[in-house]
Amino acid sequence: MRVVLFSLLIILSIFFSAFDPPQKRVSLLVAEYDDNAAKNQLQHLVNYVFLEGTMISKDILLSVPALKEGVKGSYVRFDVGKNKIYRNRYIVTGIGNVIDIHTKKLLVSERGELIAFSGDSVIFYTNDIFKGKYYSVLNLKTEVYKKVEDANYNPLPRPDVEVDETKPPFNISAYYLNGKKDVLVPDAGYGEAQPLLGNDVKRGVPVFWLDNKSFLYARFTKDQQTATIYKVYLNKTIEKIATIDAIPATAANTYFEFSNDGNIIYSCGKGRYIVDVKNLNTVKILYESVGNKFFVESEENPKYGRTIKFEDKEAGKKWCRVDNAKTTNGYAAFQNEIVIGTEHYPQGVAVWNTTTQKWTSLEVSSLADIIGWIE
C-alpha cells in the first residue's frame, strides 16, 4: 500500500509540474561609460538578464555618444537627472532623450523637461534663453517628435510659477496664458546657494508642485542654515509646514520628490524628511523605502555604509547610494561603492534577490547610472 501511495505521489508531482508557471525573467538596464569614453564620449546601454535570481546573460542594446560633432551641448546623457522607464519599453533620460529598447533606436536627441506621459504621447517642456519657451510631443506610434505650435497649449491645467531671483529677498509669481502675472509669495527668502559652499554663488529656491492648485517651496535664511517649508495655493493662501535648522553646508542642493511609496520627501544636508502636509510637520527618515518592500538606511554609517532590508529582514550592508537604487518584485539593484577617506568611488552594481537571497556583483568598470528593471 505504501509503495502504491508513493508511486501515486510521484505521478501527481510530475503531472502538476507540467503546469508550473514559467520561471520569471527580468532585465536590469544599466548605463555604462565606454573604457575609452574620455576620447570617444561613448556610453553603452547594457541589459543584464536574470532568471530565478541568477544572472544568465549580458548584452549591449545601444551605444550612443554623450557629445556629438555639430550638436551644441550634450547629445545623449544617462548621468544627468533621473532616467525613467515607460511601458516597460521606453527610456526617457534626465535631459529628455527617448530610447526604444525594443527596436534599439534613439527616438529623441533633443533636450527638454519631461512633463507627462499620456497614452501614446510623451510631453516635454523647453525653457531656453535662445530657443524660447514651448512644449514638444513625441508620438510613440509614429515616432514623430515635434514642437507644439499652439501658443495656448498647456498639458497641465496650471500656470507657470517662477522665482524672481533678481535681488533678495526673492519672490514667487504665477504667470497665466492670458498674460496675467500674480505675485503669490512676496518674500520667499534668500534662496539656497548652488552649491552651499563659497560666497559668490548663484542662489535658487526649490519649488515642488503637489497638484495643479498648490506647491511647496523651501525658504532659506541668509546664513543658509535654516529652511522653512511652506505650502502655497494659487489663491495666495500660505501654510507653514515645518522648519529645519542647523543645516550643514554640502555640495548637493536640496530638493523635493515623491518616494516610491507616495510620500513627499525633502532632502537636504541634514538628512531626508517625510513632509506631512496634512499634519503640518516633517519626520526624519531612518529607513527609506526604495520600492517593492526594500528599505535602505537613510544616513550612511561611517563603519559599514548602509543596512539594506527586505521587509523587516536584513539583506546586507553596503556602501551604496539611495537615490539611484532600483527595484522590482523580488530584486533590488544598488550602486556599489568603495570608500577611501571621505571619497566614494563607484565599484559596479550589487543585485540582491528574494529567490536565492544572495548578492550578485555586476562588474561595471565605469557606471553612468542604473536605469531600472523591465520584465
DRENVEX-69967 format. One line per field, with one value per residue (C-alpha): residue number from 1; residue in one letter; x, y, z. Coordinates in Angstrom, 3 decimals. Example, Ala and Ser with C-alpha at 12.3 -4.5 7.8 and 13.67 -1.06 7.14 Angstrom:
BEGIN
pamar <- (1;2)
vexlo <- (A;S)
X <- (12.300;13.670)
Y <- (-4.500;-1.060)
Z <- (7.800;7.140)
//
This chain:
BEGIN
pamar <- (1;2;3;4;5;6;7;8;9;10;11;12;13;14;15;16;17;18;19;20;21;22;23;24;25;26;27;28;29;30;31;32;33;34;35;36;37;38;39;40;41;42;43;44;45;46;47;48;49;50;51;52;53;54;55;56;57;58;59;60;61;62;63;64;65;66;67;68;69;70;71;72;73;74;75;76;77;78;79;80;81;82;83;84;85;86;87;88;89;90;91;92;93;94;95;96;97;98;99;100;101;102;103;104;105;106;107;108;109;110;111;112;113;114;115;116;117;118;119;120;121;122;123;124;125;126;127;128;129;130;131;132;133;134;135;136;137;138;139;140;141;142;143;144;145;146;147;148;149;150;151;152;153;154;155;156;157;158;159;160;161;162;163;164;165;166;167;168;169;170;171;172;173;174;175;176;177;178;179;180;181;182;183;184;185;186;187;188;189;190;191;192;193;194;195;196;197;198;199;200;201;202;203;204;205;206;207;208;209;210;211;212;213;214;215;216;217;218;219;220;221;222;223;224;225;226;227;228;229;230;231;232;233;234;235;236;237;238;239;240;241;242;243;244;245;246;247;248;249;250;251;252;253;254;255;256;257;258;259;260;261;262;263;264;265;266;267;268;269;270;271;272;273;274;275;276;277;278;279;280;281;282;283;284;285;286;287;288;289;290;291;292;293;294;295;296;297;298;299;300;301;302;303;304;305;306;307;308;309;310;311;312;313;314;315;316;317;318;319;320;321;322;323;324;325;326;327;328;329;330;331;332;333;334;335;336;337;338;339;340;341;342;343;344;345;346;347;348;349;350;351;352;353;354;355;356;357;358;359;360;361;362;363;364;365;366;367;368;369;370;371;372;373;374;375)
vexlo <- (M;R;V;V;L;F;S;L;L;I;I;L;S;I;F;F;S;A;F;D;P;P;Q;K;R;V;S;L;L;V;A;E;Y;D;D;N;A;A;K;N;Q;L;Q;H;L;V;N;Y;V;F;L;E;G;T;M;I;S;K;D;I;L;L;S;V;P;A;L;K;E;G;V;K;G;S;Y;V;R;F;D;V;G;K;N;K;I;Y;R;N;R;Y;I;V;T;G;I;G;N;V;I;D;I;H;T;K;K;L;L;V;S;E;R;G;E;L;I;A;F;S;G;D;S;V;I;F;Y;T;N;D;I;F;K;G;K;Y;Y;S;V;L;N;L;K;T;E;V;Y;K;K;V;E;D;A;N;Y;N;P;L;P;R;P;D;V;E;V;D;E;T;K;P;P;F;N;I;S;A;Y;Y;L;N;G;K;K;D;V;L;V;P;D;A;G;Y;G;E;A;Q;P;L;L;G;N;D;V;K;R;G;V;P;V;F;W;L;D;N;K;S;F;L;Y;A;R;F;T;K;D;Q;Q;T;A;T;I;Y;K;V;Y;L;N;K;T;I;E;K;I;A;T;I;D;A;I;P;A;T;A;A;N;T;Y;F;E;F;S;N;D;G;N;I;I;Y;S;C;G;K;G;R;Y;I;V;D;V;K;N;L;N;T;V;K;I;L;Y;E;S;V;G;N;K;F;F;V;E;S;E;E;N;P;K;Y;G;R;T;I;K;F;E;D;K;E;A;G;K;K;W;C;R;V;D;N;A;K;T;T;N;G;Y;A;A;F;Q;N;E;I;V;I;G;T;E;H;Y;P;Q;G;V;A;V;W;N;T;T;T;Q;K;W;T;S;L;E;V;S;S;L;A;D;I;I;G;W;I;E)
X <- (0.000;2.837;4.564;1.354;0.824;4.426;4.138;0.929;2.576;5.418;2.957;0.940;4.110;5.188;1.671;1.358;4.936;3.956;1.581;4.005;4.311;7.459;10.393;10.351;12.863;13.689;16.227;18.261;19.220;22.496;24.197;27.965;30.754;32.996;36.513;37.756;34.981;37.413;38.153;35.107;32.426;30.555;28.005;26.581;23.079;23.636;20.985;21.605;19.100;18.173;16.279;15.119;17.704;20.666;22.194;22.137;23.187;24.516;24.347;24.766;21.483;22.726;25.828;25.445;27.821;27.361;28.696;28.308;30.042;27.751;25.487;25.841;25.979;25.057;23.734;22.535;23.156;22.257;24.243;22.268;18.950;16.739;16.030;12.504;11.100;7.682;5.566;8.384;9.943;10.911;13.700;13.397;16.677;17.010;17.665;14.769;16.249;13.992;15.210;13.119;14.808;12.742;13.951;17.212;16.579;17.218;13.859;14.633;18.028;16.624;16.807;13.653;11.978;9.670;6.200;3.925;3.218;-0.198;-1.111;0.956;2.368;5.367;5.217;8.241;8.780;11.654;12.652;15.767;17.229;17.877;15.083;12.347;9.566;7.431;6.048;7.006;5.274;6.661;4.072;5.197;3.132;4.523;7.836;7.347;8.683;7.606;7.128;3.562;2.791;-0.393;0.682;-2.252;-1.383;-0.843;-0.914;-1.088;-4.058;-1.926;0.128;3.892;5.405;8.768;11.064;12.321;15.948;16.865;17.587;16.900;14.508;13.185;9.537;7.445;4.898;2.378;2.189;-1.059;-1.700;-3.692;-0.567;-1.597;1.134;0.178;2.705;2.000;4.892;6.282;9.080;10.469;13.705;17.287;17.386;19.803;23.365;24.192;26.166;26.112;29.800;31.571;30.445;29.786;27.436;24.069;21.065;17.822;14.516;13.348;9.694;7.632;4.081;1.707;-1.222;-2.497;-3.516;-0.681;3.065;5.800;8.864;11.758;12.506;16.173;17.614;20.533;23.054;21.818;21.444;17.649;14.989;11.263;8.900;5.671;2.658;1.368;-2.016;-2.772;-5.374;-2.372;-3.098;0.192;0.636;3.807;4.686;7.881;11.319;14.602;17.555;21.282;21.606;25.283;26.966;27.064;27.928;24.471;21.392;18.179;15.129;11.622;10.429;7.792;9.064;8.316;5.506;3.928;5.332;6.653;10.368;12.558;16.279;18.876;22.308;20.812;19.064;15.885;12.454;8.887;6.817;3.387;1.246;-1.862;-0.448;1.978;5.224;8.278;9.634;13.245;13.629;15.661;14.971;13.897;11.607;13.095;10.048;8.845;9.312;13.010;14.360;17.746;19.252;18.885;22.056;25.405;27.221;30.978;31.748;29.739;27.764;24.037;21.906;19.603;16.408;13.748;10.569;11.941;14.855;18.384;19.752;23.201;25.299;26.724;28.457;25.823;23.599;19.890;18.832;19.625;18.604;16.214;13.827;11.228;9.293;11.930;15.022;16.969;20.000;22.386;25.408;28.222;30.988;34.393;35.279;38.734;38.795;35.821;35.715;33.233;34.041;31.514;32.501;29.928;26.370;25.205;21.963;20.039;17.060;14.461;14.832;18.453;18.672;22.226;24.130;25.312;28.088;27.953;31.444;30.764;34.072;32.573;28.945;26.850;23.547;21.308;18.328;15.865;14.157;11.947;10.043)
Y <- (0.000;2.368;1.609;2.357;5.592;6.671;5.927;7.911;10.938;10.799;10.624;13.554;15.569;15.032;15.832;19.126;20.185;20.279;23.112;25.122;28.739;29.520;30.893;34.656;36.554;40.151;42.531;45.243;48.119;49.817;52.756;52.342;54.564;53.095;52.280;54.928;57.442;60.288;60.223;58.759;60.017;56.713;55.326;51.809;50.746;47.242;44.603;42.130;39.251;37.348;34.081;32.929;35.097;34.119;36.337;34.349;36.826;40.283;42.241;45.789;47.163;50.516;52.698;56.479;59.429;61.985;64.659;64.792;66.881;69.649;69.439;72.190;70.910;67.374;64.882;61.897;61.714;58.951;60.523;63.770;63.853;60.797;58.276;56.858;53.742;53.930;50.946;48.536;49.698;53.368;55.103;58.852;60.307;63.113;65.615;64.454;61.897;58.936;55.434;52.483;49.418;47.025;48.486;49.792;53.221;56.724;58.422;61.847;63.518;66.934;68.299;69.020;68.621;65.615;66.901;63.883;60.515;60.483;57.268;57.161;60.633;61.835;65.569;67.808;71.462;73.650;76.858;78.075;81.569;81.140;78.771;80.258;78.501;75.817;72.268;69.309;65.959;62.584;60.290;56.759;55.191;57.335;58.109;61.751;64.390;67.971;71.327;72.333;75.468;76.383;79.156;78.347;74.668;73.617;69.912;70.831;72.933;75.281;78.426;78.704;79.504;81.228;82.599;86.149;85.923;89.467;90.540;89.097;88.546;86.718;86.418;83.755;84.628;82.753;83.535;82.725;82.171;85.412;87.343;87.924;87.905;87.169;87.500;84.545;84.887;88.418;87.265;83.827;84.310;84.376;81.180;78.314;78.743;76.411;74.656;75.557;76.398;79.666;83.287;84.425;81.712;81.604;81.045;79.232;78.302;74.668;74.572;71.357;71.008;68.904;69.208;71.803;74.213;74.098;73.657;73.503;75.683;75.985;79.439;79.828;82.298;84.438;82.287;79.151;77.207;77.229;76.207;76.580;74.573;76.293;75.125;77.774;77.791;79.662;81.677;83.060;81.075;80.076;77.347;76.798;73.094;72.930;74.427;72.540;74.290;73.677;72.521;71.813;73.034;70.461;70.310;68.912;71.090;70.394;69.094;67.681;64.414;61.731;58.495;55.053;54.647;58.031;60.125;63.640;63.767;66.790;66.096;68.469;68.436;67.435;64.364;63.274;64.078;62.988;66.150;65.670;68.363;67.210;67.429;70.250;68.640;66.742;63.397;62.415;59.159;56.350;53.664;54.798;52.796;52.160;50.199;46.595;46.087;47.044;49.586;51.295;53.017;56.714;58.011;56.492;54.801;55.525;51.909;49.913;52.193;51.391;48.492;47.111;45.289;43.286;43.713;43.519;41.161;42.398;41.575;43.008;46.101;48.028;51.239;52.412;55.270;55.515;57.927;55.637;52.291;50.411;47.621;45.325;42.430;40.281;42.193;45.259;46.888;49.326;51.309;49.532;51.821;51.721;54.421;55.901;58.553;60.779;59.958;57.493;55.682;53.631;49.969;48.239;47.233;44.931;42.969;41.092;38.829;37.080;33.708;32.898;35.610;36.270;39.140;39.222;41.649;43.134;44.121;47.547;49.328;52.799;53.312;56.147;55.156;52.264;52.807;50.292;46.907;45.589;42.316)
Z <- (0.000;0.884;-2.425;-4.360;-2.461;-3.033;-6.763;-6.942;-5.325;-7.851;-10.754;-9.383;-8.845;-12.465;-13.695;-11.839;-12.592;-16.262;-15.378;-13.248;-14.396;-16.387;-14.443;-14.200;-16.346;-15.523;-17.009;-15.371;-17.656;-16.770;-18.498;-18.634;-19.910;-22.576;-21.366;-23.799;-23.043;-22.414;-26.159;-27.877;-25.394;-25.761;-23.319;-23.550;-22.559;-21.154;-20.478;-17.624;-17.693;-14.531;-14.229;-10.798;-9.083;-11.256;-13.953;-17.204;-19.884;-20.653;-23.903;-25.155;-26.506;-27.754;-27.800;-28.021;-27.545;-24.786;-27.154;-30.914;-33.543;-34.751;-31.687;-29.115;-25.558;-24.537;-27.072;-25.007;-21.270;-18.834;-15.998;-15.587;-13.722;-13.289;-16.020;-16.329;-17.989;-19.673;-20.740;-19.972;-23.227;-23.492;-21.587;-21.044;-19.816;-17.310;-20.112;-22.314;-24.735;-25.591;-26.457;-27.650;-26.176;-28.347;-31.630;-30.103;-31.605;-30.335;-30.909;-29.424;-29.146;-28.229;-24.686;-22.729;-19.356;-19.143;-18.261;-18.603;-20.156;-21.826;-23.634;-26.812;-26.172;-24.191;-23.454;-22.900;-21.989;-23.196;-21.434;-23.216;-23.378;-27.119;-28.214;-26.018;-24.106;-25.749;-25.454;-27.633;-28.059;-29.096;-30.697;-29.838;-32.636;-35.439;-33.683;-34.681;-32.282;-32.904;-31.305;-30.402;-32.380;-30.470;-28.086;-25.780;-25.447;-21.840;-20.902;-17.228;-16.084;-14.039;-14.653;-14.866;-11.491;-11.467;-8.789;-9.303;-8.178;-9.205;-5.648;-2.191;-0.662;-3.727;-4.722;-6.440;-9.120;-11.264;-14.991;-16.808;-20.518;-20.738;-19.753;-16.149;-13.510;-9.909;-7.072;-4.783;-2.336;-1.932;0.403;-0.473;1.430;0.218;-1.757;-1.489;-2.659;-5.537;-4.166;-0.474;-0.492;-1.184;-1.104;-4.673;-5.902;-7.605;-5.355;-6.027;-4.406;-4.704;-5.827;-5.977;-7.301;-5.192;-7.597;-10.066;-7.310;-4.777;-4.421;-1.779;-1.541;0.918;2.314;3.263;5.722;4.634;6.524;4.673;7.930;8.213;5.720;6.328;4.141;3.061;1.097;-1.315;-3.050;-6.267;-4.303;-2.286;0.874;2.518;5.148;7.155;7.250;9.330;9.928;9.646;11.274;11.724;8.099;7.379;4.220;1.451;-2.228;-3.036;-3.410;-1.537;-3.389;-3.046;-4.588;-4.275;-2.729;-4.144;-1.627;-2.389;0.450;-0.148;0.613;1.326;1.045;2.485;4.118;7.466;6.088;4.355;5.725;5.056;4.589;6.172;4.544;6.435;9.946;9.084;10.182;8.954;10.126;9.637;7.712;9.283;6.684;3.267;1.027;-2.406;-3.549;-3.661;0.120;0.061;2.569;2.887;5.887;5.144;6.763;5.953;8.834;8.783;9.721;7.185;4.861;4.859;6.031;3.324;4.274;2.506;4.534;8.103;7.358;6.765;3.305;3.951;4.496;1.574;0.731;-1.729;-2.804;-2.081;-4.809;-7.738;-6.189;-8.484;-7.509;-8.988;-7.499;-5.783;-6.987;-5.873;-7.530;-5.872;-6.945;-5.120;-3.861;-2.263;0.246;0.659;3.350;2.590;-1.107;-2.647;-5.891;-7.928;-7.994;-10.145;-9.281;-6.480;-7.002;-4.280;-4.902;-2.777;-4.554;-3.708;-1.025;-2.200;-3.755;-7.356;-8.303;-11.793;-12.870;-14.315;-14.847;-15.179;-14.159;-15.602;-13.958;-13.013;-15.320;-13.904;-14.291;-17.084;-17.343)
//
